[in-house]
């Protein structure tokens, strides 16, 4: 069933309010010269839009945690759980929805936050060098999934609302990254990717991969 939250993310209310106020004052003072200010209002509104999603999922499916484009599908080292893993990365540009969603149902085991740089999030080294927040989720089947929010060149704030010990649903909204960023997902090394580099994905809807039966 659809989730429930404001269509304009709460994280953007202050930004929208300030931009709207500036545009109103500019209109009174500049008339048609204020058109660029209203363009900024429209840009901020589209950036902080947060459309409702009807989420459906099979127990072995991993959903996209973010809207954007796939920039990496590869075997890699998971630095959070110290394991070999299948890594899938989603890059969000400034025109994508920036609300982040839980990729699998389960229980949050641990959360890490690391300060860092603000390199272009499309670069591979951003996974290890940028400001980032990592979420370790264990499913009822015993699958371990690591979901990492990574700040970008313009993004300066990674917001994660999940808490350790919390039970989470696949597709549930759990965080936000302001102004361009990336999300990495680390899965069991034998997980089967359902996307390829260059594919566009939608958070809570697109299946990134299916998990192996590890019982």
Phi, psi and omega in degrees: 000155183297147175278169185232119177193165181299145178291334170253118186303140179304329180299341183254359185301316180296315180299316180296315181299315180295314181297320180295317180297317179296320180294322178296313179297318179298323179296319179294327184267325190246348183057240183295342178292349180272000181306316178300328179293322177289332174297322178295320177301314180297319179298315181294321177300315181291327180294320184266011175296147183217075186296148177292147180232133173270108189261128171230148184201142170273158185299333184259009183265146175246119182271154176297132178275353184206155169283147176151209184236137178288124180246352180203131170222103188200160170283135185207172176271127175277106185286349183270318179255004177052062182210160168286144187207165166268122181252129176234128184241136178244124178260129179254122173270179187291350180261356177276158169294134186252011173285134181255145186232151181294131183280333181216152174284142179167206181237134179287118181274320183199154176230134176240147171226131180233130172288156180186202183274182178228059177285165174305122186293345178286343180282143182297323183291350177297332180299331185252341188247339185275165170305132185204156178226126185246141182237124177256119180243135174246126181279171179294340177276350181096011177283138175256125181234128177251126181239121189240118173275131184232126177292160182241199183296321181258329181298134180230008182213117175256122182246123178233121184258354179291158179229149179298136182089353182283138172276132184234152179255146176299133180086356179290137179290131182224353182189182184203146174232129185272122166070063171088123189187196186207151173230127175258141174237126177252128185235170173310139186301336180264009175298151183253114180293139177248006179229165179229162178303132181100343179293144172267138184230158179238131182298133177079357183238306183289132175275118179281321187197164171245140184274147180283161174278108184256009181294000000 
